[in-house]
Amino acid sequence: MNFQGKSRVKPAPGPLFALALASIALIGPLAVHLFMPVIPAVKAAFAVSDAVAQLTFSIALFAMAFATLAYGSLADRYGRRPVLLSGLCLFLVGSVISAIADTAWALVLGRLVQAIGAGCGMTLVRTIARDAYGPDRLVKVLAYLTMFYTIGPMISPAIGGILVDTFGWRSVFGFALLLGSVIALAAYLAVYETRPRAETAQAGPGVLGGYVALFAHPRFTAFVLQSGFCSASFMTAASASATLMPEYLHRPPTEFGLYFLAFPLGYFGGNLIASRVGNRVSVETMVLAGSLVNLAAAAGQCGWLLSGSMMPLALFLPGFFMTMGQGIAMPYGQAGAMATMPQLAGTAAGVGVFMQFFLGAAFAQLYGVFADGTPGPMMVIVALAAALALITGVVPALLARRNRSP
């Protein structure tokens, strides 16, 4: 397999290139959201505890978080295309292992390999988009790519449920293998090496040195933390609502699935706003605006729930605006982080995705520790994450204002 591509002349990105990038963004949902309906079936099939069954899901989140760090650095040192295709191959291998697993621990291993492979998607799509489209068009391109990505979380749980009910839980991994193969073929045929030659020629700092160099910039640190805390507010609200709907409000899972659409739809709307605004407003202003929307939604939810009017809309309507704020800020935060040190754009993208997965998982788990069957712990933890997102979102604006001062 020619991972390096056939031509040394970098072509202009065309429609097939853009479609291939958008399809690669679906690899993450194939590893995470498609698996959600499988958890009860796995518990029954292998007669394991809730903790082990849940591990087959959560292992993917943590594996993808740490894998993104490696992919960013490897892409900066060895090129985007070979690292991307290697990750897609790992995803396919993990899907096969998961499909034929005869024990729960074999399934955990397969999910681990699958998720490590899927980690290439979000990181390298952003890095390749920056290389191919340039910083001037990056915000708009990232917004459109993220809008396409949100389709995955919208439809994956429903597809997974249909597959489990119709063909059994192993068919979910067969579907992931089939669609992953199509995506890998599209990447092989349409995605060329985009790393600039000037960056290729530079040895650059080592992996650890790259992280140190990036985090030495307060602006970079603020951007990636802001994205992470925004993701934490969403992940906490989403995971809490999954418990509160059946246990506190006594609503059926089908109703939860319908209300859950509010989260990706809000994110889609925020990305649409970002794509329309483009570069007409500064990165710092848009990150701050998204942070304010996120915090206002969290505060509104607190007020609604404290008033004693507990209903599904109190969980999901604020969640719509919460993820809208995230969708507004995230493309700008990603672009700002990758612009800090262009020669380390891949590493920067990897750190940004890591923060989203890691802080999202950490705050969701924090809710699990303090959950007591009432909305109280959710309100506190979501509000905390939103407040931290605003604090870190203010930092780039203050730094930009200081730099403009005479």
Secondary structure, 3 states (H helix, E strand, C coil): CCCCCCCCCCCCCCHHHHHHHHHHCCHHHHHCHHHCCHHHHHHHHHCCCHHHHHHHHHHHHHHHHHHHHHHHHHHHHHCHHHHHHHHHHHHHHHHHHHHHCCCHHHHHHHHHHHHHHHCHHHHHHHHHHHHHHCHHHHHHHHHHHHHHHCHHHHHHHHHHHHHHHHHCCHHHHHHHHHHHHHHHHHHHHHCCCCCCHHHHHCCCCCHHHHHHHHHCCHHHHHHHHHHHHHHHHHHHHHHHHHHHHHHCCCCCHHHHHHHHCHHHHHHHHHHHHHHHHHHHCCHHHHHHHHHHHHHHHHHHHHHHHHCCCCCHHHHHHHHHHHHHHHHHHHHHHHHHHHCCCHHHHHHHHHHHHHHHHHHHHHHHHHHHHHCCCCCHHHHHHHHHHHHHHHHHHHHHHHHHHHHHCC
